[in-house]
Amino acid sequence: MKTVDQCDFKDKKALIRVDFNVPLDKDFNITDDKRMRAALPTITKILNDGGSVILMSHLGRPKGGPEDKYSLKHILGDLSRMLDLEVKFADDCIGADAAEKAKDLEPGQVLLLENLRFYKEEEKGDKEFAGKLAKLGDVYVNDAFGTAHRAHASTSIIAEFFPTEKYFGYLMAEELKNAEKINNNADKPFTAIMGGAKVSDKILLIESLLDKVDNLIIGGGMAYTFAKAQGGEIGTSLLEADRMELCLELLEKAKAKGVNILLPVDTVIADKFDNEAQKKNVDSGQIPADWMGLDIGPKSVDLFTDVIKNSKTLLWNGPMGVFEMANFEQGTRAIAEAVVAATKENDAFSLIGGGDSAAAIAKFGLEDEVSYVSTGGGALLEYMEGKELPGVKAIND
Ligand code: AMP
């Protein structure tokens, strides 16, 4: 793998695609800076070599033109503090000002470019736009795992302008190494824990996992579509009616492949979607009309915990319930604790992927107790589905 370790950046201007798409509150304070912190080792290595750094990223989903709320200027102060230097800013990612600021950059200095997605050409993968960005630096580095599944101008097309001078940053290398451990070299028993709202988002992943895992645990909102497909009553719980047939097919496929699928056996139900709702425990498939399942129940926790604690490889994507509400977080918390226990006591390799599982594990303060928490949501899922990520291919080609 071609990483920044293979380059001496002395007197070079490194153009780094980072993923600084961090959540901001209404006063533009960063509420989770993990993605920024994760990019620091690559930046520091280049500065220590005697190079300079030009950072490019997207933030949020602007509609193709400048929007103040999506300006990267909001993160400039935090970035400067993290790097302990004054980061310069170009309020347009291309054009005369960006070109001038990039040209004037001295070794040891850092320039942050304005949001790439203020140009619709970014997401379109426009070659001319990529070429304009490419002119700003001597070397291209991709350290944005979170967007590696997109063939955008700055994540993929731009690499064509750097036939030899292109490298993976440390975060990308680390993400790929950890994902690869799960994809091809997983120690057995291998258990995947799938949760979250929708079956439809995870079908391809579940299908590809059936060839790899020994156990597949399914919880969260998507478990109710399985319960209904099996003839259960699910009240007003989340349902994707058009996926019921598919759920049954997945169960059949799992059986044929010898994969042990575990679905919740009980569930915590509520009379409304509210932390203060009335709640009670019932067996799966026995939810009264007008009630909804918002978490897995204690019997499911015991069942799942047992399998998790005996696993040697764990992949967790998606919460077991509405963990954002304190009264419905117990299932997700218990599963997080079981993953931690397997990591510590059974020497298991545990990979937590996807935005919501990462947010859950962070909420419980257990981020450092598992083997690796990925910064990628969609990118990790697509990698696990066996797809070649455009951002990775662009460097490897
Ligand atoms: P996803 O983005 O598909 O991983 O889904 C994560 C979201 O699913 C979180 O915001 C959870 O609150 C939500 N979720 C999990 N379980 C349930 C459930 N039983 N009912 C409604 N939403 C759920």
Residues whose N, C-alpha, C, O or C-beta is under 5 A from the ligand:
A	BS01	AMP	G195 G196 A197 K198 G220 G221 L238 G293 L294 D295 G318 P319 M320 G321 V322 F323 D356
